[in-house]
Amino acid sequence: MAERHTFGGSLTSITCHAWNKDRTQIALSPNNNEIHIYKREGNDWKLTDVLNQHDLRVMGIDWGKNTNRIVTCAADRNAYVWTQGDDGKWKPTLVLLRINRAATCVSWSPLENKFAVGSGARLISVCYFESENDWWVSKHIKKPIRSTITCLDWHPNNCLLAAGSTDYKVRVFSAYVKDIEDQPQPTPWGSRMPLGNLMAEFKNTNAGGGWIHAVSFSADGNRVCWVGHDSAINIADATNGNNVVRLKTEFLPFLTCDWISINSLVVAGHTCVPLIYTFDGSKIAQGGKLDQSQKKTAGGISARQIFTSLDRNARTESSDTILESIHQNAITCVRHYDGDKTSCKKISTSGIDGQMIIWDLTSALNNKMQGLKL
């Protein structure tokens, strides 16, 4: 079962979205320099605020569940932390990123005492609040990054950070900031954790490779999965000597991925359908697709006959542009809606078609879902 939501007739594309703690409000970017805040009222959505401090297209949004602060980054090389006042309006605080290229992605740490911003400046800004000067400052992770950072995800220990980039590599760094937190405990990724220390590096160059579009740590932090432009799903296990298990799929490239249980993950992208995969420690297996929409052929005419007719008569029909899936264009963002990486019951997806869909995973996982024939 899926809930389909749209946000006004002029909204044709959603770059990214994020939820507040109780999922009554959503922050999304309509593929421009603005962030729109909507509040749910039954089945409708009421626009409560428009955050328009950025000058260029917003690239990333994250909403702190405990602090109720929103962090955003954009192609204008800036990041803002938004705090809600007593009047309900959101007030921005500029973050000193110290970068000379676009900010591409942003993510709060699990404890929400810092956040990380990826950029085209070939570095990661780890940002935290300096109470003495009452501002947000950043420290940089640079080496051995040699290309644009496209995606980030935090380890559950609040100190390790996974990053994907356009040089076909996934790296795990230490993002420990001694000024604001205690020394972290050793993990399977390693024990030496000064800021910027490279804990692991994985190359996505087998069988063609491709840019890394999304990374995600598992709930226990011992595994990291990633997807790239090569339509493959990759999982590295720190408890198994950083061994990488790879599954090359038949689908169009994936743009996002996230864990929905200890051994299951959801991926989505240009295929326009969220797909479930499972991992047993040695192999990745297809679980199924969430979208079971079917496109029916009118009057019992086969698809081959329609195609032949179109080719012969050199004509087109409006139905040719309608996909079989609920999403009508690439899915760019997946978020947990009910649950977390340990056990997720519902997820939300948004995409270039301007839709936000809430998917119920419970029945799908219990029934092991239907086949993957799209």
Secondary structure, DSSP 4 states (H G I P E B T S, - for coil): -EEEEE--TT-----EEEE-TTSSEEEEE-SSS-EEEEEEETTEEEEEEEE---SS-EEEEEE-TTT--EEEEETTS-EEEEEE-TTS-EEEEEE----SS-EEEEEE-TTSSEEEEEETTS-EEEEEEETTTTEEEEEEE-TT--S-EEEEEE-TTSSEEEEEETTSEEEEEE---TTTSPPPPPBTTBS---TT-EEEEEE--GGG---EEEEEE-TTSSEEEEEETTSEEEEEEGGGTTEEEEEE-SSSPEEEEEESBSSEEEEEETTSS-EEEEE-SS-EEEEEES----PPPGGG--HHHHHHHHHHHT---GGGG--SSSS-S-EEEEEEEEE-SSBEEEEEEEETTSEEEEEEHHHHHHTT------
